[in-house]
Amino acid sequence: MKTKTSPSKKRKPKVSIDQRWEIINPQAAGIDIGAREHWVCVPPGAAPDPVRRFGTFTADLEALADWLQECGVTTVAMEATGVYWIPVFQILEGRGLKPVLVNARQTKNVAGRKSDVQDCQWIQRLHTYGLLQGSFRPADAYCVVRTYLRYRDELVSARSTQTQHMQKALQQMNLALTQVLSDVTGVSGLAIIGAILQGERDPVKLSRLADRRVRATPATLQKALVGDYRPEHLFVLQQAFDLYHTYEEKIQACDQEIVRALAQLPDRVDLKRQPLPKRKEGRQASQDRMAGQDLREALYRKTAMDLTAIEGIGSLTSLVVFTEVGPDVSRFATEKHFCSWLGLCPDNRISGGKVLSSRTRRVVNRASDALRMAATTLERSQSALGGFYRRMKARLGAAEAVTATAHKLARIIYRLIKYGEAYVRQGLQAYEKQFQSRRLRALQRTAKTMGFQLVPTQTLAAGVS
């Protein structure tokens, strides 16, 4: 006869699990950044009230830094919220603290109800246990040049908008300048538009303003310059024309500031001991000038390498990479980490052993955009990189080929910066020969797994004879 088991025997023994995590940053603080106020949390016991609110004025930020130093804080984590984090970051960095800029994706899962008070405590807790990874930011001296260059891009974009307005106004007046000129903002286009705005309507006189290098014949130019000069379209053309020149002046002023700020950065090479390499074939010296200065030479002084030697990389692209990354890539352990930061590698999403997505991660990175633009210029390049781009385009498509080529450029740049090596150009013939040898080895491995052996056609022909 079975006896009834007592309830005490059914109970499982209690398992005691130590869930305390190792404290990595004992003197860590967390800040919830806002437009009107900042909420700050320091370690418990560092202050009677570990959570405090501060305003966003400079005096408030100075008081925030004083309070953190009184509490013995050494490192501070904050979210990258718009541009509101910049003043806080700069003041704390100037006070000797170690600010850590964190992507908002790492701190969004707040335990409990979401509020500013809870956010700062959650950030402080994560940073204490070392669960936050700081975003990459070059040294402050390089950020100065980066700020000028980013603003220059905005001016160039605004100038392009005015160019579109001019093209639209000309098209509405049936002045087909875009059909006879490759660029309406070139020497010929601006001269003709300026004469039109001054009241000239004779197509013969307007056609004479075109440069002699224009391929269109005078008769074709005269036909294109016969239009319907309506006052409202002329008004739009005048406004866009004036704004275009205004932005052009601002861009030139910005170029001067970029050259001045770039000259203040420390030199890493002596041109007398290590002279500047020769300019790559087919590139004009005028393409490397900014504000009357040789930008290629200036970058070589600051980086001790010539990134413009790489196919598709110009002086402006090299300047973008230099200001976004800096002269040191030690923050990235390998070139794979560097490409991941640029968003140029697959972002595999795996669940249950199944790959849900392998698309590249969407990032806002100007260096990545510059490398993608450089990759598009390699479509007709008679080099190894050009051959790689065309092969990827035929196999994957144009968009994927641009990403793959930009990824290859990023790996080359990482190696040049890290190891200080000079770029060695690989010819198209050598690349094709290497590619064919790789294909042959792959076919041989495939045939071997299936129990076959590849035999060259010449050997077969000799055996038949």
FIVOFI-557783 format. One record per residue (C-alpha): x, y, z. Coordinates in nm, 3 decimals, decimal comma, padded with zeros to 5 digits. Example, Ala and Ser with C-alpha at 12.3 -4.5 7.8 and 13.67 -1.06 7.14 Angstrom:
<atom xx="01,230" yy="-00,450" zz="00,780"/>
<atom xx="01,367" yy="-00,106" zz="00,714"/>
***
This chain:
<atom xx="00,000" yy="00,000" zz="00,000"/>
<atom xx="00,139" yy="00,334" zz="-00,111"/>
<atom xx="00,174" yy="00,594" zz="00,149"/>
<atom xx="00,087" yy="00,954" zz="00,074"/>
<atom xx="00,394" yy="01,173" zz="00,034"/>
<atom xx="00,400" yy="01,464" zz="00,269"/>
<atom xx="00,402" yy="01,815" zz="00,117"/>
<atom xx="00,739" yy="01,883" zz="00,272"/>
<atom xx="00,901" yy="01,611" zz="00,060"/>
<atom xx="00,765" yy="01,761" zz="-00,266"/>
<atom xx="00,936" yy="02,090" zz="-00,218"/>
<atom xx="01,254" yy="02,142" zz="-00,420"/>
<atom xx="01,561" yy="02,267" zz="-00,240"/>
<atom xx="01,624" yy="02,638" zz="-00,268"/>
<atom xx="01,903" yy="02,734" zz="-00,503"/>
<atom xx="02,088" yy="03,047" zz="-00,405"/>
<atom xx="02,229" yy="03,229" zz="-00,708"/>
<atom xx="02,447" yy="03,532" zz="-00,661"/>
<atom xx="02,312" yy="03,783" zz="-00,913"/>
<atom xx="02,545" yy="04,062" zz="-00,812"/>
<atom xx="02,741" yy="04,186" zz="-01,110"/>
<atom xx="03,099" yy="04,294" zz="-01,108"/>
<atom xx="03,134" yy="04,669" zz="-01,071"/>
<atom xx="03,355" yy="04,801" zz="-01,350"/>
<atom xx="03,318" yy="05,176" zz="-01,294"/>
<atom xx="03,257" yy="05,241" zz="-00,923"/>
<atom xx="03,271" yy="05,620" zz="-00,961"/>
<atom xx="03,034" yy="05,642" zz="-01,260"/>
<atom xx="02,753" yy="05,889" zz="-01,317"/>
<atom xx="02,471" yy="05,901" zz="-01,569"/>
<atom xx="02,310" yy="06,203" zz="-01,735"/>
<atom xx="01,977" yy="06,218" zz="-01,914"/>
<atom xx="02,030" yy="06,493" zz="-02,171"/>
<atom xx="01,747" yy="06,731" zz="-02,253"/>
<atom xx="01,687" yy="07,058" zz="-02,432"/>
<atom xx="01,574" yy="07,246" zz="-02,119"/>
<atom xx="01,714" yy="07,041" zz="-01,831"/>
<atom xx="01,960" yy="06,762" zz="-01,750"/>
<atom xx="01,898" yy="06,497" zz="-01,487"/>
<atom xx="02,213" yy="06,358" zz="-01,326"/>
<atom xx="02,260" yy="06,048" zz="-01,110"/>
<atom xx="02,574" yy="05,970" zz="-00,908"/>
<atom xx="02,659" yy="05,648" zz="-00,718"/>
<atom xx="02,452" yy="05,586" zz="-00,403"/>
<atom xx="02,631" yy="05,722" zz="-00,099"/>
<atom xx="02,832" yy="05,977" zz="-00,295"/>
<atom xx="02,580" yy="06,248" zz="-00,205"/>
<atom xx="02,275" yy="06,279" zz="00,023"/>
<atom xx="02,060" yy="06,325" zz="-00,286"/>
<atom xx="02,215" yy="06,113" zz="-00,566"/>
<atom xx="01,976" yy="06,246" zz="-00,832"/>
<atom xx="01,974" yy="06,615" zz="-00,916"/>
<atom xx="01,836" yy="06,838" zz="-01,186"/>
<atom xx="02,046" yy="07,101" zz="-01,367"/>
<atom xx="01,960" yy="07,362" zz="-01,624"/>
<atom xx="02,119" yy="07,396" zz="-01,967"/>
<atom xx="02,285" yy="07,736" zz="-01,930"/>
<atom xx="02,663" yy="07,752" zz="-01,911"/>
<atom xx="02,655" yy="07,844" zz="-01,541"/>
<atom xx="02,435" yy="07,540" zz="-01,476"/>
<atom xx="02,675" yy="07,312" zz="-01,663"/>
<atom xx="02,967" yy="07,449" zz="-01,463"/>
<atom xx="02,773" yy="07,376" zz="-01,143"/>
<atom xx="02,703" yy="07,026" zz="-01,273"/>
<atom xx="03,076" yy="06,966" zz="-01,324"/>
<atom xx="03,153" yy="07,102" zz="-00,976"/>
<atom xx="02,898" yy="06,869" zz="-00,816"/>
<atom xx="03,034" yy="06,565" zz="-01,001"/>
<atom xx="03,386" yy="06,643" zz="-00,886"/>
<atom xx="03,266" yy="06,687" zz="-00,527"/>
<atom xx="03,102" yy="06,343" zz="-00,546"/>
<atom xx="03,427" yy="06,187" zz="-00,668"/>
<atom xx="03,291" yy="06,094" zz="-01,010"/>
<atom xx="03,554" yy="06,006" zz="-01,269"/>
<atom xx="03,345" yy="05,896" zz="-01,569"/>
<atom xx="03,005" yy="06,010" zz="-01,697"/>
<atom xx="02,775" yy="05,839" zz="-01,948"/>
<atom xx="02,523" yy="06,030" zz="-02,157"/>
<atom xx="02,301" yy="05,966" zz="-02,456"/>
<atom xx="02,375" yy="06,111" zz="-02,798"/>
<atom xx="02,064" yy="06,330" zz="-02,806"/>
<atom xx="02,072" yy="06,565" zz="-03,104"/>
<atom xx="02,336" yy="06,831" zz="-03,044"/>
<atom xx="02,238" yy="06,899" zz="-02,681"/>
<atom xx="02,511" yy="06,668" zz="-02,552"/>
<atom xx="02,795" yy="06,869" zz="-02,707"/>
<atom xx="02,818" yy="07,152" zz="-02,447"/>
<atom xx="02,796" yy="06,904" zz="-02,161"/>
<atom xx="03,057" yy="06,677" zz="-02,317"/>
<atom xx="03,302" yy="06,959" zz="-02,382"/>
<atom xx="03,274" yy="07,112" zz="-02,035"/>
<atom xx="03,312" yy="06,779" zz="-01,857"/>
<atom xx="03,606" yy="06,686" zz="-02,077"/>
<atom xx="03,769" yy="07,021" zz="-02,001"/>
<atom xx="03,730" yy="06,953" zz="-01,628"/>
<atom xx="03,930" yy="06,631" zz="-01,653"/>
<atom xx="03,635" yy="06,394" zz="-01,634"/>
<atom xx="03,588" yy="06,110" zz="-01,881"/>
<atom xx="03,257" yy="06,157" zz="-02,063"/>
<atom xx="03,123" yy="05,857" zz="-02,254"/>
<atom xx="02,883" yy="05,920" zz="-02,542"/>
<atom xx="02,640" yy="05,631" zz="-02,576"/>
<atom xx="02,405" yy="05,529" zz="-02,854"/>
<atom xx="02,042" yy="05,558" zz="-02,741"/>
<atom xx="01,973" yy="05,200" zz="-02,852"/>
<atom xx="02,183" yy="05,072" zz="-02,561"/>
<atom xx="01,985" yy="05,260" zz="-02,296"/>
<atom xx="01,626" yy="05,254" zz="-02,419"/>
<atom xx="01,505" yy="04,956" zz="-02,213"/>
<atom xx="01,445" yy="05,135" zz="-01,885"/>
<atom xx="01,318" yy="04,920" zz="-01,599"/>
<atom xx="00,981" yy="05,047" zz="-01,476"/>
<atom xx="00,803" yy="05,359" zz="-01,595"/>
<atom xx="01,001" yy="05,579" zz="-01,828"/>
<atom xx="01,087" yy="05,926" zz="-01,702"/>
<atom xx="01,389" yy="06,153" zz="-01,696"/>
<atom xx="01,461" yy="06,059" zz="-01,336"/>
<atom xx="01,447" yy="05,687" zz="-01,417"/>
<atom xx="01,655" yy="05,734" zz="-01,731"/>
<atom xx="01,953" yy="05,892" zz="-01,557"/>
<atom xx="01,950" yy="05,621" zz="-01,287"/>
<atom xx="01,933" yy="05,348" zz="-01,551"/>
<atom xx="02,223" yy="05,499" zz="-01,746"/>
<atom xx="02,428" yy="05,527" zz="-01,426"/>
<atom xx="02,358" yy="05,165" zz="-01,338"/>
<atom xx="02,450" yy="05,033" zz="-01,681"/>
<atom xx="02,769" yy="05,238" zz="-01,686"/>
<atom xx="02,864" yy="05,116" zz="-01,337"/>
<atom xx="02,855" yy="04,756" zz="-01,456"/>
<atom xx="03,042" yy="04,837" zz="-01,777"/>
<atom xx="02,748" yy="04,755" zz="-02,006"/>
<atom xx="02,774" yy="05,069" zz="-02,219"/>
<atom xx="03,004" yy="05,117" zz="-02,515"/>
<atom xx="03,115" yy="05,470" zz="-02,589"/>
<atom xx="03,068" yy="05,606" zz="-02,940"/>
<atom xx="03,382" yy="05,685" zz="-03,134"/>
<atom xx="03,484" yy="06,051" zz="-03,136"/>
<atom xx="03,823" yy="06,177" zz="-03,257"/>
<atom xx="04,036" yy="06,415" zz="-03,055"/>
<atom xx="03,901" yy="06,765" zz="-03,003"/>
<atom xx="04,155" yy="06,927" zz="-03,239"/>
<atom xx="04,030" yy="06,711" zz="-03,526"/>
<atom xx="03,668" yy="06,778" zz="-03,434"/>
<atom xx="03,733" yy="07,148" zz="-03,507"/>
<atom xx="03,819" yy="07,073" zz="-03,869"/>
<atom xx="03,530" yy="06,828" zz="-03,884"/>
<atom xx="03,285" yy="07,098" zz="-03,779"/>
<atom xx="03,402" yy="07,329" zz="-04,057"/>
<atom xx="03,385" yy="07,050" zz="-04,313"/>
<atom xx="03,036" yy="06,941" zz="-04,211"/>
<atom xx="02,912" yy="07,298" zz="-04,239"/>
<atom xx="03,076" yy="07,321" zz="-04,581"/>
<atom xx="02,872" yy="07,021" zz="-04,694"/>
<atom xx="02,555" yy="07,202" zz="-04,588"/>
<atom xx="02,658" yy="07,508" zz="-04,788"/>
<atom xx="02,731" yy="07,295" zz="-05,093"/>
<atom xx="02,389" yy="07,131" zz="-05,058"/>
<atom xx="02,221" yy="07,474" zz="-05,035"/>
<atom xx="02,413" yy="07,590" zz="-05,343"/>
<atom xx="02,293" yy="07,282" zz="-05,531"/>
<atom xx="01,935" yy="07,373" zz="-05,442"/>
<atom xx="01,979" yy="07,716" zz="-05,602"/>
<atom xx="02,125" yy="07,549" zz="-05,911"/>
<atom xx="01,807" yy="07,344" zz="-05,940"/>
<atom xx="01,599" yy="07,661" zz="-05,909"/>
<atom xx="01,795" yy="07,819" zz="-06,194"/>
<atom xx="01,752" yy="07,511" zz="-06,411"/>
<atom xx="01,380" yy="07,505" zz="-06,342"/>
<atom xx="01,336" yy="07,875" zz="-06,424"/>
<atom xx="01,531" yy="07,835" zz="-06,749"/>
<atom xx="01,322" yy="07,534" zz="-06,845"/>
<atom xx="01,000" yy="07,720" zz="-06,774"/>
<atom xx="01,117" yy="07,996" zz="-07,009"/>
<atom xx="01,210" yy="07,725" zz="-07,264"/>
<atom xx="01,577" yy="07,819" zz="-07,255"/>
<atom xx="01,734" yy="07,480" zz="-07,317"/>
<atom xx="02,076" yy="07,553" zz="-07,170"/>
<atom xx="02,086" yy="07,213" zz="-07,001"/>
<atom xx="02,076" yy="07,048" zz="-07,344"/>
<atom xx="02,373" yy="07,237" zz="-07,490"/>
<atom xx="02,587" yy="07,287" zz="-07,176"/>
<atom xx="02,709" yy="07,013" zz="-06,948"/>
<atom xx="02,690" yy="07,246" zz="-06,648"/>
<atom xx="02,477" yy="07,560" zz="-06,632"/>
<atom xx="02,687" yy="07,684" zz="-06,340"/>
<atom xx="03,007" yy="07,669" zz="-06,540"/>
<atom xx="03,185" yy="07,964" zz="-06,699"/>
<atom xx="02,960" yy="07,971" zz="-07,005"/>
<atom xx="02,634" yy="07,909" zz="-06,820"/>
<atom xx="02,685" yy="08,179" zz="-06,555"/>
<atom xx="02,796" yy="08,430" zz="-06,818"/>
<atom xx="02,485" yy="08,369" zz="-07,028"/>
<atom xx="02,249" yy="08,377" zz="-06,728"/>
<atom xx="02,409" yy="08,699" zz="-06,604"/>
<atom xx="02,358" yy="08,863" zz="-06,946"/>
<atom xx="01,994" yy="08,750" zz="-06,954"/>
<atom xx="01,929" yy="08,904" zz="-06,613"/>
<atom xx="02,087" yy="09,229" zz="-06,733"/>
<atom xx="01,832" yy="09,249" zz="-07,016"/>
<atom xx="02,006" yy="09,086" zz="-07,311"/>
<atom xx="01,766" yy="08,889" zz="-07,534"/>
<atom xx="01,954" yy="08,856" zz="-07,864"/>
<atom xx="02,044" yy="08,484" zz="-07,903"/>
<atom xx="02,340" yy="08,569" zz="-08,128"/>
<atom xx="02,501" yy="08,792" zz="-07,866"/>
<atom xx="02,422" yy="08,544" zz="-07,590"/>
<atom xx="02,577" yy="08,256" zz="-07,783"/>
<atom xx="02,903" yy="08,451" zz="-07,817"/>
<atom xx="02,943" yy="08,441" zz="-07,437"/>
<atom xx="02,994" yy="08,065" zz="-07,448"/>
<atom xx="03,348" yy="07,939" zz="-07,404"/>
<atom xx="03,526" yy="07,810" zz="-07,711"/>
<atom xx="03,548" yy="07,465" zz="-07,551"/>
<atom xx="03,169" yy="07,420" zz="-07,567"/>
<atom xx="03,096" yy="07,136" zz="-07,809"/>
<atom xx="02,760" yy="07,272" zz="-07,927"/>
<atom xx="02,771" yy="07,471" zz="-08,250"/>
<atom xx="02,682" yy="07,842" zz="-08,251"/>
<atom xx="02,364" yy="07,764" zz="-08,445"/>
<atom xx="02,252" yy="07,514" zz="-08,181"/>
<atom xx="02,331" yy="07,761" zz="-07,903"/>
<atom xx="02,125" yy="08,031" zz="-08,074"/>
<atom xx="01,825" yy="07,797" zz="-08,103"/>
<atom xx="01,852" yy="07,704" zz="-07,738"/>
<atom xx="01,861" yy="08,071" zz="-07,631"/>
<atom xx="01,528" yy="08,164" zz="-07,787"/>
<atom xx="01,266" yy="08,153" zz="-07,513"/>
<atom xx="00,962" yy="08,306" zz="-07,345"/>
<atom xx="01,101" yy="08,560" zz="-07,099"/>
<atom xx="00,817" yy="08,588" zz="-06,849"/>
<atom xx="00,873" yy="08,829" zz="-06,555"/>
<atom xx="00,786" yy="08,581" zz="-06,278"/>
<atom xx="01,041" yy="08,329" zz="-06,408"/>
<atom xx="01,302" yy="08,600" zz="-06,447"/>
<atom xx="01,243" yy="08,700" zz="-06,084"/>
<atom xx="01,300" yy="08,341" zz="-05,966"/>
<atom xx="01,610" yy="08,317" zz="-06,184"/>
<atom xx="01,748" yy="08,641" zz="-06,039"/>
<atom xx="01,694" yy="08,528" zz="-05,680"/>
<atom xx="01,850" yy="08,188" zz="-05,740"/>
<atom xx="02,142" yy="08,346" zz="-05,928"/>
<atom xx="02,216" yy="08,586" zz="-05,642"/>
<atom xx="02,185" yy="08,317" zz="-05,377"/>
<atom xx="02,413" yy="08,086" zz="-05,575"/>
<atom xx="02,691" yy="08,345" zz="-05,569"/>
<atom xx="02,625" yy="08,415" zz="-05,201"/>
<atom xx="02,670" yy="08,050" zz="-05,113"/>
<atom xx="02,977" yy="08,039" zz="-05,337"/>
<atom xx="03,135" yy="08,317" zz="-05,131"/>
<atom xx="03,046" yy="08,141" zz="-04,806"/>
<atom xx="03,199" yy="07,817" zz="-04,931"/>
<atom xx="03,523" yy="07,995" zz="-05,016"/>
<atom xx="03,530" yy="08,153" zz="-04,670"/>
<atom xx="03,470" yy="07,810" zz="-04,516"/>
<atom xx="03,755" yy="07,666" zz="-04,724"/>
<atom xx="03,990" yy="07,927" zz="-04,581"/>
<atom xx="03,892" yy="07,833" zz="-04,226"/>
<atom xx="03,942" yy="07,464" zz="-04,304"/>
<atom xx="04,291" yy="07,528" zz="-04,439"/>
<atom xx="04,375" yy="07,744" zz="-04,136"/>
<atom xx="04,247" yy="07,487" zz="-03,885"/>
<atom xx="04,420" yy="07,205" zz="-04,070"/>
<atom xx="04,752" yy="07,388" zz="-04,052"/>
<atom xx="04,727" yy="07,402" zz="-03,671"/>
<atom xx="04,718" yy="07,022" zz="-03,638"/>
<atom xx="05,048" yy="06,851" zz="-03,551"/>
<atom xx="05,267" yy="06,730" zz="-03,836"/>
<atom xx="05,347" yy="06,359" zz="-03,849"/>
<atom xx="05,605" yy="06,362" zz="-04,127"/>
<atom xx="05,898" yy="06,575" zz="-04,244"/>
<atom xx="05,883" yy="06,637" zz="-04,618"/>
<atom xx="06,261" yy="06,665" zz="-04,636"/>
<atom xx="06,311" yy="06,314" zz="-04,502"/>
<atom xx="06,000" yy="06,160" zz="-04,651"/>
<atom xx="05,893" yy="06,361" zz="-04,957"/>
<atom xx="05,542" yy="06,365" zz="-05,096"/>
<atom xx="05,483" yy="06,081" zz="-05,346"/>
<atom xx="05,400" yy="06,160" zz="-05,704"/>
<atom xx="05,042" yy="06,240" zz="-05,793"/>
<atom xx="04,860" yy="05,945" zz="-05,944"/>
<atom xx="04,836" yy="05,937" zz="-06,319"/>
<atom xx="04,556" yy="06,137" zz="-06,478"/>
<atom xx="04,486" yy="06,363" zz="-06,180"/>
<atom xx="04,533" yy="06,737" zz="-06,223"/>
<atom xx="04,700" yy="06,950" zz="-05,957"/>
<atom xx="04,405" yy="07,191" zz="-05,960"/>
<atom xx="04,180" yy="06,914" zz="-05,826"/>
<atom xx="04,378" yy="06,906" zz="-05,502"/>
<atom xx="04,367" yy="07,277" zz="-05,423"/>
<atom xx="04,151" yy="07,444" zz="-05,160"/>
<atom xx="04,165" yy="07,816" zz="-05,085"/>
<atom xx="04,487" yy="07,843" zz="-05,285"/>
<atom xx="04,661" yy="07,568" zz="-05,085"/>
<atom xx="04,766" yy="07,219" zz="-05,189"/>
<atom xx="04,526" yy="07,009" zz="-04,982"/>
<atom xx="04,700" yy="06,685" zz="-05,078"/>
<atom xx="05,032" yy="06,805" zz="-04,937"/>
<atom xx="04,867" yy="06,937" zz="-04,620"/>
<atom xx="04,697" yy="06,603" zz="-04,556"/>
<atom xx="05,019" yy="06,417" zz="-04,617"/>
<atom xx="05,191" yy="06,627" zz="-04,351"/>
<atom xx="04,920" yy="06,546" zz="-04,096"/>
<atom xx="04,871" yy="06,176" zz="-04,174"/>
<atom xx="05,215" yy="06,064" zz="-04,304"/>
<atom xx="05,039" yy="05,884" zz="-04,588"/>
<atom xx="04,883" yy="05,965" zz="-04,924"/>
<atom xx="04,529" yy="05,833" zz="-04,931"/>
<atom xx="04,474" yy="05,998" zz="-05,270"/>
<atom xx="04,699" yy="05,728" zz="-05,421"/>
<atom xx="04,402" yy="05,490" zz="-05,388"/>
<atom xx="04,182" yy="05,475" zz="-05,697"/>
<atom xx="03,862" yy="05,676" zz="-05,648"/>
<atom xx="03,993" yy="05,867" zz="-05,344"/>
<atom xx="04,042" yy="06,240" zz="-05,395"/>
<atom xx="04,167" yy="06,511" zz="-05,165"/>
<atom xx="03,819" yy="06,602" zz="-05,038"/>
<atom xx="03,729" yy="06,239" zz="-04,970"/>
<atom xx="04,061" yy="06,195" zz="-04,792"/>
<atom xx="03,988" yy="06,505" zz="-04,583"/>
<atom xx="03,646" yy="06,369" zz="-04,484"/>
<atom xx="03,794" yy="06,037" zz="-04,374"/>
<atom xx="04,074" yy="06,215" zz="-04,187"/>
<atom xx="03,840" yy="06,444" zz="-03,992"/>
<atom xx="03,589" yy="06,169" zz="-03,913"/>
<atom xx="03,843" yy="05,905" zz="-03,809"/>
<atom xx="04,158" yy="06,096" zz="-03,721"/>
<atom xx="04,517" yy="05,980" zz="-03,766"/>
<atom xx="04,479" yy="05,686" zz="-03,526"/>
<atom xx="04,256" yy="05,379" zz="-03,561"/>
<atom xx="04,362" yy="05,208" zz="-03,238"/>
<atom xx="04,004" yy="05,237" zz="-03,107"/>
<atom xx="03,909" yy="04,973" zz="-03,364"/>
<atom xx="04,063" yy="04,636" zz="-03,280"/>
<atom xx="04,054" yy="04,505" zz="-03,637"/>
<atom xx="03,949" yy="04,622" zz="-03,979"/>
<atom xx="03,625" yy="04,429" zz="-03,928"/>
<atom xx="03,538" yy="04,652" zz="-03,633"/>
<atom xx="03,622" yy="04,956" zz="-03,845"/>
<atom xx="03,394" yy="04,843" zz="-04,128"/>
<atom xx="03,119" yy="04,766" zz="-03,879"/>
<atom xx="03,142" yy="05,119" zz="-03,740"/>
<atom xx="03,109" yy="05,250" zz="-04,096"/>
<atom xx="02,805" yy="05,031" zz="-04,157"/>
<atom xx="02,963" yy="04,863" zz="-04,460"/>
<atom xx="02,939" yy="04,500" zz="-04,346"/>
<atom xx="02,639" yy="04,265" zz="-04,316"/>
<atom xx="02,435" yy="04,303" zz="-03,999"/>
<atom xx="02,321" yy="03,944" zz="-03,947"/>
<atom xx="01,995" yy="03,903" zz="-03,754"/>
<atom xx="01,978" yy="03,541" zz="-03,637"/>
<atom xx="01,697" yy="03,386" zz="-03,435"/>
<atom xx="01,642" yy="03,017" zz="-03,378"/>
<atom xx="01,939" yy="02,933" zz="-03,597"/>
<atom xx="01,780" yy="03,110" zz="-03,893"/>
<atom xx="01,923" yy="03,420" zz="-04,057"/>
<atom xx="01,636" yy="03,668" zz="-04,062"/>
<atom xx="01,826" yy="03,949" zz="-04,231"/>
<atom xx="02,179" yy="04,023" zz="-04,342"/>
<atom xx="02,136" yy="04,376" zz="-04,471"/>
<atom xx="02,390" yy="04,639" zz="-04,379"/>
<atom xx="02,311" yy="04,843" zz="-04,073"/>
<atom xx="02,172" yy="05,190" zz="-04,133"/>
<atom xx="02,415" yy="05,442" zz="-03,995"/>
<atom xx="02,467" yy="05,816" zz="-04,029"/>
<atom xx="02,836" yy="05,831" zz="-04,108"/>
<atom xx="02,994" yy="06,086" zz="-04,339"/>
<atom xx="03,304" yy="05,875" zz="-04,390"/>
<atom xx="03,086" yy="05,589" zz="-04,509"/>
<atom xx="02,901" yy="05,819" zz="-04,749"/>
<atom xx="03,229" yy="05,952" zz="-04,886"/>
<atom xx="03,357" yy="05,600" zz="-04,949"/>
<atom xx="03,035" yy="05,506" zz="-05,126"/>
<atom xx="03,070" yy="05,810" zz="-05,351"/>
<atom xx="03,430" yy="05,715" zz="-05,420"/>
<atom xx="03,320" yy="05,362" zz="-05,512"/>
<atom xx="03,083" yy="05,490" zz="-05,781"/>
<atom xx="03,374" yy="05,658" zz="-05,964"/>
<atom xx="03,547" yy="05,323" zz="-06,018"/>
<atom xx="03,302" yy="05,188" zz="-06,274"/>
<atom xx="03,537" yy="05,260" zz="-06,566"/>
<atom xx="03,866" yy="05,248" zz="-06,378"/>
<atom xx="04,125" yy="05,022" zz="-06,541"/>
<atom xx="04,253" yy="04,899" zz="-06,206"/>
<atom xx="04,199" yy="04,610" zz="-05,969"/>
<atom xx="03,940" yy="04,808" zz="-05,775"/>
<atom xx="03,759" yy="04,893" zz="-06,097"/>
<atom xx="03,755" yy="04,527" zz="-06,197"/>
<atom xx="03,625" yy="04,432" zz="-05,852"/>
<atom xx="03,342" yy="04,688" zz="-05,876"/>
<atom xx="03,234" yy="04,568" zz="-06,221"/>
<atom xx="03,241" yy="04,204" zz="-06,112"/>
<atom xx="03,030" yy="04,281" zz="-05,804"/>
<atom xx="02,788" yy="04,486" zz="-06,012"/>
<atom xx="02,737" yy="04,201" zz="-06,260"/>
<atom xx="02,679" yy="03,951" zz="-05,979"/>
<atom xx="02,494" yy="04,150" zz="-05,712"/>
<atom xx="02,367" yy="04,469" zz="-05,871"/>
<atom xx="02,471" yy="04,834" zz="-05,859"/>
<atom xx="02,371" yy="04,911" zz="-05,498"/>
<atom xx="02,539" yy="04,605" zz="-05,348"/>
<atom xx="02,846" yy="04,663" zz="-05,566"/>
<atom xx="02,886" yy="05,015" zz="-05,426"/>
<atom xx="02,868" yy="04,883" zz="-05,070"/>
<atom xx="03,112" yy="04,599" zz="-05,140"/>
<atom xx="03,362" yy="04,832" zz="-05,306"/>
<atom xx="03,329" yy="05,089" zz="-05,026"/>
<atom xx="03,394" yy="04,806" zz="-04,781"/>
<atom xx="03,712" yy="04,716" zz="-04,971"/>
<atom xx="03,824" yy="05,080" zz="-04,969"/>
<atom xx="03,764" yy="05,098" zz="-04,594"/>
<atom xx="03,984" yy="04,793" zz="-04,533"/>
<atom xx="04,263" yy="04,943" zz="-04,743"/>
<atom xx="04,243" yy="05,276" zz="-04,559"/>
<atom xx="04,248" yy="05,100" zz="-04,221"/>
<atom xx="04,565" yy="04,912" zz="-04,310"/>
<atom xx="04,735" yy="05,222" zz="-04,444"/>
<atom xx="04,658" yy="05,422" zz="-04,130"/>
<atom xx="04,738" yy="05,146" zz="-03,882"/>
<atom xx="05,059" yy="05,012" zz="-04,033"/>
<atom xx="05,179" yy="05,328" zz="-04,212"/>
<atom xx="05,231" yy="05,144" zz="-04,538"/>
<atom xx="05,231" yy="05,302" zz="-04,882"/>
<atom xx="04,954" yy="05,203" zz="-05,119"/>
<atom xx="05,068" yy="04,967" zz="-05,396"/>
<atom xx="04,841" yy="04,980" zz="-05,698"/>
<atom xx="04,740" yy="04,650" zz="-05,851"/>
<atom xx="04,682" yy="04,654" zz="-06,226"/>
<atom xx="04,372" yy="04,518" zz="-06,393"/>
<atom xx="04,560" yy="04,237" zz="-06,567"/>
<atom xx="04,718" yy="04,116" zz="-06,244"/>
<atom xx="04,377" yy="04,127" zz="-06,073"/>
<atom xx="04,208" yy="03,930" zz="-06,351"/>
<atom xx="04,489" yy="03,672" zz="-06,347"/>
<atom xx="04,457" yy="03,634" zz="-05,970"/>
<atom xx="04,077" yy="03,603" zz="-06,000"/>
<atom xx="04,106" yy="03,334" zz="-06,268"/>
<atom xx="04,350" yy="03,136" zz="-06,053"/>
<atom xx="04,106" yy="03,151" zz="-05,760"/>
<atom xx="03,824" yy="03,027" zz="-05,982"/>
<atom xx="04,043" yy="02,743" zz="-06,109"/>
<atom xx="04,130" yy="02,632" zz="-05,755"/>
<atom xx="03,762" yy="02,641" zz="-05,660"/>
<atom xx="03,668" yy="02,427" zz="-05,962"/>
<atom xx="03,943" yy="02,181" zz="-05,880"/>
<atom xx="03,817" yy="02,146" zz="-05,522"/>
<atom xx="03,461" yy="02,095" zz="-05,646"/>
<atom xx="03,568" yy="01,831" zz="-05,898"/>
<atom xx="03,773" yy="01,650" zz="-05,634"/>
<atom xx="03,476" yy="01,627" zz="-05,396"/>
<atom xx="03,272" yy="01,468" zz="-05,677"/>
<atom xx="03,544" yy="01,219" zz="-05,769"/>
<atom xx="03,662" yy="01,388" zz="-06,085"/>
<atom xx="03,983" yy="01,552" zz="-06,196"/>
<atom xx="04,016" yy="01,857" zz="-06,420"/>
<atom xx="04,232" yy="01,809" zz="-06,727"/>
<atom xx="04,345" yy="02,107" zz="-06,942"/>
<atom xx="04,219" yy="02,107" zz="-07,301"/>
<atom xx="04,576" yy="02,115" zz="-07,437"/>
<atom xx="04,652" yy="01,787" zz="-07,263"/>
<atom xx="04,339" yy="01,630" zz="-07,410"/>
<atom xx="04,427" yy="01,752" zz="-07,760"/>
<atom xx="04,780" yy="01,606" zz="-07,734"/>
<atom xx="04,637" yy="01,269" zz="-07,623"/>
<atom xx="04,393" yy="01,252" zz="-07,915"/>
<atom xx="04,665" yy="01,327" zz="-08,170"/>
***
